[in-house]
Amino acid sequence: METPRHLHILWTNDNPITAEKMVFMYGLNSLKQGWWDRVTIIIWGATTALAAGDQTIQEQLQRLGAAGVAISACKACANELGVTDTLRGLGFEVKYWGQPLTELLQSGAPLLTV
C-alpha cells in the first residue's frame, strides 16, 4: 500500500485558524524539512464547504499543491454539499475516500486527524 514516509492528514475541522496554523503549516513544513517524503491532505466533512467557499483557504490549498502537497477531497461530502465541480475546478482531486481511509487505518499507515 503506502510507504511509511507518506503522511495523510485527515482534515475535518472547518476552523480557518486551525487550517492555517496547523494543517497547512505542518503539511508544508513536513515536505520542506524532509520529515515526510509525501503529504496528502484529505478534505472531509465540513472542510469540504470551507475549501469550496473561502477564497483565502482556496489560495492556501493551491499554494500547498504547488509545493508538492497532494490535496484530495471526499467525493461523497462534495456531492452532498454540491461543491464537486468547484473543488475539481480548483485543481483538487475528488474521490470516494471511505475504502482508502479504511485501508490506511487497517495498515497502520501514518494518519494525522485534525
VOBA-1610 file (N, C-alpha, C; in pm, whole numbers, padded with zeros to 5 digits, always signed):
BEGIN
Met+00084-00118+00000Met+00000+00000+00000Met+00088+00124+00000Glu+00077+00210+00097Glu+00152+00335+00102Glu+00284+00315+00175Thr+00384+00392+00138Thr+00510+00392+00209Thr+00492+00457+00347Pro+00563+00413+00448Pro+00551+00473+00581Pro+00594+00619+00584Arg+00660+00666+00479Arg+00705+00806+00475Arg+00601+00895+00406His+00480+00842+00391His+00370+00918+00331His+00270+00947+00442Leu+00259+01074+00478Leu+00165+01117+00580Leu+00034+01161+00516His-00076+01111+00567His-00208+01159+00529His-00261+01243+00645Ile-00312+01362+00614Ile-00375+01448+00713Ile-00524+01450+00682Leu-00603+01393+00770Leu-00748+01392+00756Leu-00800+01520+00819Trp-00839+01616+00734Trp-00878+01749+00779Trp-01030+01759+00783Thr-01085+01763+00905Thr-01230+01769+00922Thr-01275+01892+01000Asn-01183+01966+01060Asn-01215+02082+01141Asn-01223+02204+01051Asp-01340+02266+01041Asp-01357+02377+00947Asp-01321+02514+01005Asn-01242+02516+01111Asn-01195+02642+01167Asn-01078+02692+01081Pro-01089+02810+01020Pro-00983+02859+00932Pro-00848+02878+01003Ile-00851+02913+01131Ile-00725+02929+01204Ile-00656+02794+01221Thr-00733+02692+01254Thr-00676+02558+01266Thr-00621+02512+01132Ala-00693+02544+01026Ala-00645+02507+00892Ala-00510+02570+00865Glu-00501+02701+00884Glu-00379+02774+00851Glu-00265+02743+00946Lys-00293+02741+01076Lys-00187+02731+01176Lys-00152+02588+01216Met-00224+02489+01164Met-00188+02351+01193Met-00180+02270+01065Val-00294+02248+01000Val-00299+02158+00885Val-00205+02206+00774Phe-00219+02331+00733Phe-00141+02381+00621Phe+00006+02401+00660Met+00029+02457+00779Met+00165+02483+00825Met+00244+02352+00839Tyr+00184+02253+00905Tyr+00254+02126+00924Tyr+00268+02051+00791Gly+00164+02052+00711Gly+00172+01983+00582Gly+00284+02036+00495Leu+00296+02167+00485Leu+00400+02228+00403Leu+00539+02204+00462Asn+00554+02233+00591Asn+00685+02220+00653Asn+00733+02075+00659Ser+00640+01981+00662Ser+00676+01839+00660Ser+00755+01804+00535Leu+00714+01862+00423Leu+00786+01838+00297Leu+00915+01920+00291Lys+00906+02047+00325Lys+01022+02135+00316Lys+01136+02088+00405Gln+01103+02036+00522Gln+01203+01993+00619Gln+01243+01846+00601Gly+01173+01775+00513Gly+01204+01635+00489Gly+01156+01540+00597Trp+01059+01584+00678Trp+01005+01497+00783Trp+00927+01382+00721Trp+00861+01410+00608Trp+00786+01310+00532Trp+00823+01326+00386Asp+00824+01215+00313Asp+00852+01221+00169Asp+00731+01269+00091Arg+00614+01234+00138Arg+00489+01272+00072Arg+00388+01312+00178Val+00305+01408+00145Val+00196+01452+00234Val+00070+01467+00150Thr-00038+01410+00199Thr-00169+01425+00136Thr-00265+01482+00238Ile-00331+01591+00204Ile-00437+01647+00288Ile-00569+01598+00231Ile-00647+01531+00317Ile-00778+01480+00279Ile-00884+01576+00334Ile-00957+01639+00245Ile-01065+01732+00282Ile-01190+01648+00304Trp-01247+01656+00424Trp-01359+01568+00458Trp-01458+01644+00547Gly-01584+01619+00528Gly-01687+01677+00614Gly-01700+01827+00593Ala-01707+01900+00704Ala-01730+02045+00699Ala-01622+02120+00623Thr-01501+02066+00620Thr-01394+02135+00548Thr-01420+02139+00398Thr-01504+02050+00351Thr-01537+02048+00208Thr-01605+02180+00169Ala-01699+02224+00250Ala-01768+02351+00223Ala-01673+02469+00241Leu-01587+02463+00343Leu-01491+02570+00366Leu-01396+02585+00246Ala-01342+02473+00200Ala-01248+02476+00088Ala-01314+02526-00040Ala-01441+02495-00058Ala-01511+02537-00179Ala-01557+02682-00173Gly-01575+02735-00052Gly-01638+02866-00040Gly-01550+02979+00009Asp-01429+02950+00054Asp-01343+03053+00112Asp-01221+03076+00022Gln-01214+03192-00039Gln-01108+03220-00135Gln-00969+03215-00072Thr-00956+03261+00050Thr-00825+03257+00117Thr-00781+03113+00138Ile-00871+03028+00182Ile-00840+02886+00201Ile-00804+02822+00067Gln-00879+02856-00037Gln-00851+02803-00170Gln-00710+02839-00216Glu-00673+02965-00197Glu-00540+03011-00238Glu-00431+02938-00160Gln-00454+02919-00030Gln-00356+02848+00052Gln-00343+02703+00008Leu-00455+02638-00021Leu-00450+02500-00068Leu-00379+02489-00202Gln-00404+02584-00290Gln-00337+02582-00420Gln-00186+02602-00404Arg-00145+02688-00311Arg-00002+02705-00284Arg+00059+02576-00230Leu-00015+02509-00142Leu+00032+02380-00090Leu+00049+02280-00204Gly-00050+02275-00292Gly-00043+02185-00406Gly+00077+02215-00494Ala+00103+02343-00517Ala+00217+02382-00600Ala+00350+02344-00533Ala+00350+02337-00401Ala+00471+02300-00326Ala+00488+02148-00314Gly+00388+02072-00363Gly+00401+01927-00361Gly+00309+01852-00268Val+00229+01923-00190Val+00133+01857-00102Val+00013+01815-00188Ala-00024+01688-00182Ala-00141+01641-00256Ala-00268+01684-00182Ile-00364+01734-00256Ile-00492+01779-00199Ile-00601+01690-00259Ser-00677+01625-00172Ser-00782+01534-00218Ser-00906+01552-00130Ala-01021+01557-00193Ala-01146+01578-00120Ala-01235+01455-00128Cys-01311+01434-00023Cys-01410+01326-00018Cys-01522+01356-00118Lys-01540+01266-00212Lys-01642+01287-00316Lys-01784+01281-00259Ala-01808+01193-00165Ala-01942+01185-00105Ala-01979+01318-00039Cys-01885+01375+00036Cys-01911+01504+00101Cys-01931+01613-00004Ala-01843+01616-00103Ala-01851+01719-00207Ala-01983+01709-00284Asn-02024+01587-00316Asn-02151+01569-00386Asn-02268+01616-00301Glu-02270+01576-00175Glu-02382+01612-00087Glu-02390+01763-00064Leu-02275+01829-00065Leu-02272+01974-00043Leu-02277+02053-00174Gly-02279+01982-00286Gly-02291+02047-00416Gly-02168+02125-00459Val-02048+02079-00418Val-01927+02156-00449Val-01822+02074-00526Thr-01862+01961-00581Thr-01767+01875-00653Thr-01700+01950-00767Asp-01778+02015-00851Asp-01722+02087-00966Asp-01632+02201-00922Thr-01669+02269-00815Thr-01586+02379-00764Thr-01449+02328-00722Leu-01447+02219-00646Leu-01320+02165-00598Leu-01234+02113-00713Arg-01297+02045-00807Arg-01223+01997-00924Arg-01169+02116-01006Gly-01252+02220-01017Gly-01210+02338-01090Gly-01090+02408-01028Leu-01073+02389-00899Leu-00957+02445-00829Leu-00833+02357-00844Gly-00853+02242-00909Gly-00740+02153-00932Gly-00722+02046-00827Phe-00820+02027-00740Phe-00808+01927-00634Phe-00868+01794-00679Glu-00806+01687-00637Glu-00862+01554-00662Glu-00989+01540-00579Val-01091+01479-00636Val-01215+01449-00564Val-01243+01301-00586Lys-01245+01225-00478Lys-01267+01080-00491Lys-01335+01028-00366Tyr-01393+00910-00379Tyr-01453+00845-00262Tyr-01340+00798-00171Trp-01342+00840-00047Trp-01233+00812+00045Trp-01265+00705+00149Gly-01387+00655+00154Gly-01423+00557+00258Gly-01333+00435+00259Gln-01321+00369+00147Gln-01238+00248+00142Gln-01089+00279+00156Pro-01035+00380+00086Pro-00893+00410+00104Pro-00858+00447+00248Leu-00946+00522+00315Leu-00920+00558+00454Leu-00920+00433+00542Thr-01014+00344+00518Thr-01019+00219+00593Thr-00890+00140+00573Glu-00842+00135+00450Glu-00717+00063+00422Glu-00599+00127+00494Leu-00594+00260+00496Leu-00488+00329+00569Leu-00492+00293+00717Leu-00611+00300+00775Leu-00624+00269+00917Leu-00587+00124+00947Gln-00635+00033+00864Gln-00607-00109+00889Gln-00458-00142+00871Ser-00390-00069+00786Ser-00248-00096+00761Ser-00157-00030+00864Gly-00211+00060+00943Gly-00128+00132+01041Gly-00046+00244+00978Ala-00082+00287+00858Ala-00010+00395+00791Ala-00025+00524+00871Pro+00074+00614+00862Pro+00067+00740+00936Pro-00053+00824+00893Leu-00135+00860+00991Leu-00256+00939+00966Leu-00271+01039+01080Leu-00276+01165+01046Leu-00299+01271+01142Leu-00440+01321+01119Thr-00520+01324+01224Thr-00660+01367+01211Thr-00678+01499+01284Val-00728+01600+01210Val-00749+01733+01267Val-00891+01776+01235
//
